[in-house]
Amino acid sequence: MALAQKEIKVATLVNMLSSARGVYLADFMGLNVEEINDLRSQLRRASIELKVVKNTLARISADQVGFHNLIEYLTGPTAMAFCLADPISGAKILTDYQKKNAKLKLKACVLDGQLYDKSRIEEIAKLPSVAYIRAQAVGVISSPLRNMVGVLNNVLLSMVTVLDQIKKQRES
């Protein structure tokens, strides 16, 4: 590979590393093309891009971005999954795929600039998704408001009932 091509690949990796919300490293040794394409398809649906990278170029890119701890995991065949949206969904998809196909071996991940090893990836996969957490937050915020509307509605209804009773009493 020519030096110019390597520089372009390094610049692309630097851009992806710095813009991704999460990056997962995996050893894909033993996976055939069909299996890799299946994994890519699953990841793509969750806005995650899987790239097979040369370790030397990945080391240079990680060093430029400041992910120095990531370099120790860049050995052997390495695939990098760049999460562009929800980083937790990446952990879920990759760990589920790893359970179905033991040939995929997760190495490490970087979330919010923090490096985690493969045991932590399984813990991350057990976390609820961002959408679920947002839905819970909206429910928690809206619940008191709904209760307050109900209370106010009951007060008005009680007031109308009292006024109606007073009207009936005066009419008789």
C-alpha positions in Angstrom: 0.0 0.0 0.0 1.4 3.4 -1.0 2.2 6.0 1.7 -0.6 8.3 0.4 -3.2 5.6 0.7 -2.0 4.8 4.3 -2.3 8.5 5.2 -5.8 8.6 3.9 -6.8 5.5 5.8 -5.2 6.9 9.0 -7.1 10.2 8.5 -10.3 8.2 8.0 -9.7 6.2 11.2 -8.8 9.3 13.2 -12.1 10.9 12.0 -14.1 7.9 12.9 -12.5 7.4 16.3 -13.0 11.0 17.3 -16.6 11.2 16.0 -17.9 7.8 17.2 -19.8 7.6 20.5 -18.3 4.2 21.1 -15.7 1.9 19.5 -15.6 -1.8 20.0 -12.6 -4.0 19.0 -13.1 -7.6 18.1 -11.0 -10.5 16.8 -12.8 -12.0 13.9 -10.4 -14.9 13.1 -12.3 -17.8 11.7 -15.4 -15.9 10.5 -16.1 -16.4 6.9 -17.3 -13.7 4.5 -21.0 -14.7 4.9 -20.7 -14.4 8.7 -19.0 -11.1 8.6 -21.6 -9.7 6.2 -24.3 -11.0 8.5 -22.7 -9.2 11.5 -22.2 -6.0 9.4 -25.9 -6.1 8.4 -27.0 -6.3 12.0 -24.7 -3.5 13.1 -25.6 -1.3 10.2 -29.3 -1.3 11.3 -28.2 0.2 14.6 -26.0 2.9 12.9 -22.8 1.0 13.6 -20.0 0.6 11.1 -17.7 -2.4 11.2 -14.3 -2.0 9.7 -11.5 -4.5 9.4 -8.3 -2.5 10.1 -4.6 -3.0 9.8 -3.2 -2.9 13.3 -0.3 -0.6 12.4 -2.7 2.0 10.9 -5.1 1.6 13.9 -2.2 2.2 16.4 -1.2 5.4 14.6 -4.8 6.6 14.6 -5.4 5.7 18.2 -2.3 7.5 19.2 -3.3 10.6 17.3 -6.7 10.7 18.9 -5.3 10.1 22.4 -6.5 6.5 22.9 -3.1 5.3 24.0 -4.5 2.4 26.2 -6.3 1.0 23.1 -3.0 0.2 21.4 -2.3 -2.9 23.6 -5.5 -4.5 22.2 -4.5 -4.0 18.5 -2.9 -7.4 18.0 -4.0 -10.2 15.6 -6.9 -9.7 13.2 -8.9 -6.7 14.4 -12.3 -5.4 13.5 -13.5 -2.1 14.8 -17.2 -1.3 15.3 -17.8 2.5 15.3 -21.1 3.4 17.0 -22.5 6.5 15.5 -25.7 6.6 17.6 -26.4 4.5 20.7 -23.1 2.9 22.0 -25.0 0.4 24.2 -26.7 -1.1 21.2 -23.2 -2.0 19.9 -22.4 -4.0 23.0 -25.8 -5.8 22.8 -25.4 -6.8 19.2 -21.8 -7.8 19.5 -22.3 -9.9 22.6 -25.4 -11.5 21.2 -23.5 -12.4 18.0 -20.6 -13.7 20.1 -23.0 -16.1 21.9 -24.2 -17.4 18.6 -20.8 -17.6 17.0 -17.9 -18.2 19.3 -15.4 -17.3 16.5 -16.0 -13.6 17.2 -14.0 -12.6 20.3 -14.5 -9.1 21.8 -11.3 -7.5 22.9 -12.2 -4.0 24.3 -14.2 -0.9 23.8 -13.9 2.8 24.3 -17.0 4.7 25.5 -16.8 8.5 26.2 -13.0 8.3 26.1 -12.9 5.5 28.7 -11.4 2.1 27.9 -13.1 -1.1 29.0 -12.0 -4.7 28.6 -14.1 -7.6 27.3 -15.7 -8.4 30.7 -17.0 -4.9 31.0 -18.5 -5.1 27.5 -20.9 -7.9 28.7 -21.9 -5.6 31.6 -22.5 -2.7 29.2 -24.7 -5.0 27.1 -27.0 -5.6 30.1 -27.7 -1.9 30.4 -31.0 -0.6 29.1 -30.8 1.3 25.7 -30.8 5.0 25.5 -34.3 5.0 24.1 -35.6 3.0 27.0 -33.9 5.3 29.5 -35.4 8.4 27.8 -38.9 6.8 27.9 -38.5 6.1 31.6 -37.3 9.7 32.2 -40.3 11.1 30.3 -42.6 8.8 32.3 -41.1 9.9 35.6 -41.4 13.6 34.6 -44.9 13.3 33.2 -46.4 11.3 36.0 -46.6 14.1 38.6 -48.1 16.4 35.9 -50.7 13.8 35.1 -51.5 13.3 38.7 -51.8 17.1 39.2 -54.2 17.4 36.2 -56.3 14.6 37.7 -56.4 16.3 41.1 -57.4 19.7 39.6 -60.0 18.0 37.5 -61.5 16.3 40.6 -61.5 19.7 42.4 -63.4 21.3 39.6 -65.8 18.3 39.3 -66.5 18.5 43.1 -67.1 22.2 42.8 -69.6 21.8 40.0 -71.3 19.0 42.0 -71.6 21.3 45.1 -72.9 24.2 43.0 -75.5 21.9 41.4 -76.6 20.7 44.8 -76.9 24.3 46.1 -79.0 25.2 42.9 -81.3 22.2 43.6 -81.6 23.1 47.2 -82.6 26.7 46.4 -85.1 25.6 43.8 -87.0 23.5 46.3 
